[in-house]
């Protein structure tokens, strides 16, 4: 059998261990072409542009 803890760890010790477990929101930037928010260093999912160049050709929606 493996050894077991002799004493309970304190709440402070437990919480210090968990101090790095918090989630962080992804860093978003504004697209220079269409103004939509998207992730850093990725093609804009709305317009298909990256670094001022069209990378993914998007279909134009026709209203009518």
N, CA, C and O atoms as a GROMACS GRO file, in nm:
protein
  256
    1UNK      N    1   0.082  -0.118   0.000
    1UNK     CA    2   0.000   0.000   0.000
    1UNK      C    3   0.087   0.125   0.000
    1UNK      O    4   0.190   0.129   0.067
    2UNK      N    5   0.046   0.226  -0.075
    2UNK     CA    6   0.126   0.350  -0.074
    2UNK      C    7   0.104   0.427   0.055
    2UNK      O    8   0.003   0.410   0.123
    3UNK      N    9   0.201   0.510   0.090
    3UNK     CA   10   0.185   0.590   0.212
    3UNK      C   11   0.077   0.696   0.196
    3UNK      O   12   0.053   0.746   0.086
    4UNK      N   13   0.013   0.729   0.306
    4UNK     CA   14  -0.093   0.830   0.306
    4UNK      C   15  -0.048   0.952   0.385
    4UNK      O   16   0.041   0.941   0.470
    5UNK      N   17  -0.107   1.069   0.357
    5UNK     CA   18  -0.068   1.188   0.433
    5UNK      C   19  -0.099   1.172   0.581
    5UNK      O   20  -0.203   1.119   0.620
    6UNK      N   21  -0.005   1.218   0.663
    6UNK     CA   22  -0.025   1.208   0.807
    6UNK      C   23  -0.116   1.320   0.858
    6UNK      O   24  -0.192   1.301   0.953
    7UNK      N   25  -0.108   1.437   0.793
    7UNK     CA   26  -0.188   1.552   0.833
    7UNK      C   27  -0.257   1.612   0.711
    7UNK      O   28  -0.209   1.599   0.598
    8UNK      N   29  -0.371   1.678   0.736
    8UNK     CA   30  -0.445   1.747   0.630
    8UNK      C   31  -0.370   1.873   0.589
    8UNK      O   32  -0.321   1.947   0.674
    9UNK      N   33  -0.360   1.899   0.457
    9UNK     CA   34  -0.299   2.023   0.411
    9UNK      C   35  -0.394   2.139   0.439
    9UNK      O   36  -0.516   2.125   0.428
   10UNK      N   37  -0.337   2.252   0.474
   10UNK     CA   38  -0.420   2.368   0.508
   10UNK      C   39  -0.487   2.425   0.383
   10UNK      O   40  -0.445   2.398   0.271
   11UNK      N   41  -0.591   2.505   0.406
   11UNK     CA   42  -0.661   2.569   0.294
   11UNK      C   43  -0.569   2.663   0.219
   11UNK      O   44  -0.576   2.673   0.096
   12UNK      N   45  -0.483   2.733   0.291
   12UNK     CA   46  -0.389   2.825   0.227
   12UNK      C   47  -0.292   2.753   0.136
   12UNK      O   48  -0.262   2.799   0.026
   13UNK      N   49  -0.242   2.640   0.181
   13UNK     CA   50  -0.150   2.561   0.100
   13UNK      C   51  -0.219   2.507  -0.024
   13UNK      O   52  -0.163   2.508  -0.134
   14UNK      N   53  -0.342   2.460  -0.006
   14UNK     CA   54  -0.422   2.411  -0.119
   14UNK      C   55  -0.448   2.523  -0.220
   14UNK      O   56  -0.434   2.502  -0.340
   15UNK      N   57  -0.487   2.640  -0.170
   15UNK     CA   58  -0.520   2.752  -0.258
   15UNK      C   59  -0.398   2.807  -0.329
   15UNK      O   60  -0.408   2.851  -0.444
   16UNK      N   61  -0.282   2.806  -0.264
   16UNK     CA   62  -0.159   2.851  -0.330
   16UNK      C   63  -0.123   2.758  -0.445
   16UNK      O   64  -0.075   2.802  -0.549
   17UNK      N   65  -0.147   2.631  -0.428
   17UNK     CA   66  -0.121   2.534  -0.534
   17UNK      C   67  -0.212   2.560  -0.653
   17UNK      O   68  -0.172   2.542  -0.768
   18UNK      N   69  -0.336   2.601  -0.626
   18UNK     CA   70  -0.434   2.623  -0.732
   18UNK      C   71  -0.431   2.765  -0.788
   18UNK      O   72  -0.518   2.801  -0.868
   19UNK      N   73  -0.335   2.846  -0.750
   19UNK     CA   74  -0.332   2.986  -0.792
   19UNK      C   75  -0.314   3.002  -0.942
   19UNK      O   76  -0.351   3.106  -0.997
   20UNK      N   77  -0.258   2.903  -1.009
   20UNK     CA   78  -0.233   2.911  -1.153
   20UNK      C   79  -0.340   2.840  -1.236
   20UNK      O   80  -0.325   2.825  -1.357
   21UNK      N   81  -0.447   2.796  -1.173
   21UNK     CA   82  -0.550   2.720  -1.243
   21UNK      C   83  -0.657   2.806  -1.309
   21UNK      O   84  -0.746   2.752  -1.375
   22UNK      N   85  -0.652   2.938  -1.293
   22UNK     CA   86  -0.756   3.026  -1.346
   22UNK      C   87  -0.751   3.028  -1.498
   22UNK      O   88  -0.643   3.022  -1.558
   23UNK      N   89  -0.868   3.035  -1.562
   23UNK     CA   90  -0.875   3.044  -1.707
   23UNK      C   91  -0.855   3.188  -1.750
   23UNK      O   92  -0.894   3.282  -1.680
   24UNK      N   93  -0.793   3.206  -1.867
   24UNK     CA   94  -0.774   3.340  -1.922
   24UNK      C   95  -0.850   3.350  -2.053
   24UNK      O   96  -0.862   3.252  -2.126
   25UNK      N   97  -0.902   3.468  -2.082
   25UNK     CA   98  -0.975   3.491  -2.206
   25UNK      C   99  -0.876   3.498  -2.322
   25UNK      O  100  -0.765   3.548  -2.305
   26UNK      N  101  -0.914   3.447  -2.441
   26UNK     CA  102  -0.822   3.455  -2.555
   26UNK      C  103  -0.803   3.600  -2.599
   26UNK      O  104  -0.895   3.681  -2.592
   27UNK      N  105  -0.682   3.630  -2.645
   27UNK     CA  106  -0.651   3.767  -2.690
   27UNK      C  107  -0.714   3.789  -2.827
   27UNK      O  108  -0.684   3.718  -2.923
   28UNK      N  109  -0.803   3.887  -2.835
   28UNK     CA  110  -0.872   3.916  -2.960
   28UNK      C  111  -0.823   4.050  -3.015
   28UNK      O  112  -0.786   4.140  -2.939
   29UNK      N  113  -0.822   4.061  -3.148
   29UNK     CA  114  -0.784   4.186  -3.215
   29UNK      C  115  -0.892   4.223  -3.314
   29UNK      O  116  -0.973   4.139  -3.353
   30UNK      N  117  -0.892   4.349  -3.356
   30UNK     CA  118  -0.990   4.397  -3.454
   30UNK      C  119  -0.933   4.377  -3.593
   30UNK      O  120  -0.818   4.412  -3.619
   31UNK      N  121  -1.012   4.321  -3.682
   31UNK     CA  122  -0.970   4.300  -3.822
   31UNK      C  123  -0.956   4.437  -3.889
   31UNK      O  124  -1.044   4.522  -3.878
   32UNK      N  125  -0.844   4.456  -3.958
   32UNK     CA  126  -0.821   4.585  -4.024
   32UNK      C  127  -0.907   4.602  -4.148
   32UNK      O  128  -0.924   4.714  -4.198
   33UNK      N  129  -0.962   4.491  -4.200
   33UNK     CA  130  -1.042   4.498  -4.322
   33UNK      C  131  -1.191   4.520  -4.291
   33UNK      O  132  -1.254   4.610  -4.346
   34UNK      N  133  -1.248   4.435  -4.202
   34UNK     CA  134  -1.392   4.442  -4.179
   34UNK      C  135  -1.430   4.492  -4.040
   34UNK      O  136  -1.546   4.527  -4.018
   35UNK      N  137  -1.336   4.497  -3.947
   35UNK     CA  138  -1.365   4.548  -3.813
   35UNK      C  139  -1.415   4.444  -3.715
   35UNK      O  140  -1.444   4.478  -3.601
   36UNK      N  141  -1.427   4.318  -3.756
   36UNK     CA  142  -1.471   4.210  -3.666
   36UNK      C  143  -1.356   4.168  -3.575
   36UNK      O  144  -1.239   4.186  -3.609
   37UNK      N  145  -1.390   4.112  -3.459
   37UNK     CA  146  -1.289   4.061  -3.367
   37UNK      C  147  -1.250   3.919  -3.410
   37UNK      O  148  -1.336   3.839  -3.447
   38UNK      N  149  -1.119   3.890  -3.403
   38UNK     CA  150  -1.070   3.754  -3.431
   38UNK      C  151  -0.944   3.729  -3.352
   38UNK      O  152  -0.887   3.823  -3.295
   39UNK      N  153  -0.897   3.604  -3.347
   39UNK     CA  154  -0.778   3.568  -3.271
   39UNK      C  155  -0.653   3.624  -3.337
   39UNK      O  156  -0.648   3.642  -3.459
   40UNK      N  157  -0.551   3.650  -3.256
   40UNK     CA  158  -0.421   3.695  -3.306
   40UNK      C  159  -0.365   3.594  -3.406
   40UNK      O  160  -0.385   3.474  -3.389
   41UNK      N  161  -0.298   3.639  -3.508
   41UNK     CA  162  -0.224   3.558  -3.603
   41UNK      C  163  -0.310   3.451  -3.670
   41UNK      O  164  -0.262   3.342  -3.699
   42UNK      N  165  -0.436   3.482  -3.694
   42UNK     CA  166  -0.524   3.391  -3.766
   42UNK      C  167  -0.600   3.469  -3.872
   42UNK      O  168  -0.618   3.590  -3.861
   43UNK      N  169  -0.645   3.398  -3.974
   43UNK     CA  170  -0.726   3.459  -4.079
   43UNK      C  171  -0.861   3.498  -4.019
   43UNK      O  172  -0.918   3.423  -3.939
   44UNK      N  173  -0.912   3.614  -4.058
   44UNK     CA  174  -1.041   3.660  -4.008
   44UNK      C  175  -1.150   3.566  -4.061
   44UNK      O  176  -1.161   3.549  -4.182
   45UNK      N  177  -1.230   3.506  -3.973
   45UNK     CA  178  -1.334   3.414  -4.020
   45UNK      C  179  -1.448   3.485  -4.092
   45UNK      O  180  -1.524   3.421  -4.164
   46UNK      N  181  -1.461   3.616  -4.074
   46UNK     CA  182  -1.570   3.691  -4.136
   46UNK      C  183  -1.539   3.727  -4.282
   46UNK      O  184  -1.622   3.706  -4.370
   47UNK      N  185  -1.418   3.780  -4.306
   47UNK     CA  186  -1.388   3.829  -4.441
   47UNK      C  187  -1.278   3.750  -4.512
   47UNK      O  188  -1.264   3.761  -4.633
   48UNK      N  189  -1.199   3.670  -4.438
   48UNK     CA  190  -1.095   3.588  -4.501
   48UNK      C  191  -0.964   3.660  -4.523
   48UNK      O  192  -0.878   3.611  -4.596
   49UNK      N  193  -0.945   3.777  -4.462
   49UNK     CA  194  -0.822   3.853  -4.480
   49UNK      C  195  -0.726   3.829  -4.364
   49UNK      O  196  -0.768   3.805  -4.251
   50UNK      N  197  -0.595   3.836  -4.395
   50UNK     CA  198  -0.491   3.830  -4.294
   50UNK      C  199  -0.378   3.921  -4.340
   50UNK      O  200  -0.330   3.910  -4.452
   51UNK      N  201  -0.336   4.011  -4.253
   51UNK     CA  202  -0.226   4.104  -4.281
   51UNK      C  203  -0.251   4.185  -4.408
   51UNK      O  204  -0.158   4.211  -4.484
   52UNK      N  205  -0.377   4.226  -4.430
   52UNK     CA  206  -0.411   4.310  -4.544
   52UNK      C  207  -0.424   4.237  -4.675
   52UNK      O  208  -0.444   4.301  -4.779
   53UNK      N  209  -0.414   4.104  -4.674
   53UNK     CA  210  -0.424   4.026  -4.797
   53UNK      C  211  -0.538   3.926  -4.786
   53UNK      O  212  -0.564   3.872  -4.678
   54UNK      N  213  -0.606   3.901  -4.897
   54UNK     CA  214  -0.714   3.802  -4.897
   54UNK      C  215  -0.653   3.664  -4.903
   54UNK      O  216  -0.586   3.629  -5.001
   55UNK      N  217  -0.675   3.584  -4.801
   55UNK     CA  218  -0.619   3.450  -4.792
   55UNK      C  219  -0.726   3.347  -4.828
   55UNK      O  220  -0.700   3.255  -4.906
   56UNK      N  221  -0.845   3.361  -4.772
   56UNK     CA  222  -0.955   3.269  -4.797
   56UNK      C  223  -1.062   3.345  -4.874
   56UNK      O  224  -1.111   3.449  -4.828
   57UNK      N  225  -1.099   3.294  -4.989
   57UNK     CA  226  -1.202   3.361  -5.069
   57UNK      C  227  -1.338   3.332  -5.008
   57UNK      O  228  -1.377   3.217  -4.992
   58UNK      N  229  -1.411   3.437  -4.976
   58UNK     CA  230  -1.545   3.424  -4.918
   58UNK      C  231  -1.649   3.451  -5.024
   58UNK      O  232  -1.630   3.534  -5.113
   59UNK      N  233  -1.760   3.380  -5.015
   59UNK     CA  234  -1.871   3.402  -5.109
   59UNK      C  235  -1.944   3.530  -5.071
   59UNK      O  236  -1.966   3.557  -4.953
   60UNK      N  237  -1.981   3.607  -5.169
   60UNK     CA  238  -2.059   3.728  -5.147
   60UNK      C  239  -2.207   3.689  -5.138
   60UNK      O  240  -2.259   3.624  -5.229
   61UNK      N  241  -2.273   3.728  -5.030
   61UNK     CA  242  -2.415   3.696  -5.016
   61UNK      C  243  -2.497   3.801  -5.089
   61UNK      O  244  -2.484   3.921  -5.063
   62UNK      N  245  -2.581   3.755  -5.179
   62UNK     CA  246  -2.668   3.847  -5.254
   62UNK      C  247  -2.805   3.851  -5.188
   62UNK      O  248  -2.867   3.747  -5.164
   63UNK      N  249  -2.851   3.970  -5.158
   63UNK     CA  250  -2.985   3.986  -5.100
   63UNK      C  251  -3.084   4.005  -5.212
   63UNK      O  252  -3.058   4.079  -5.307
   64UNK      N  253  -3.197   3.940  -5.201
   64UNK     CA  254  -3.293   3.961  -5.308
   64UNK      C  255  -3.409   3.873  -5.307
   64UNK      O  256  -3.495   3.884  -5.395
   0.00000   0.00000   0.00000
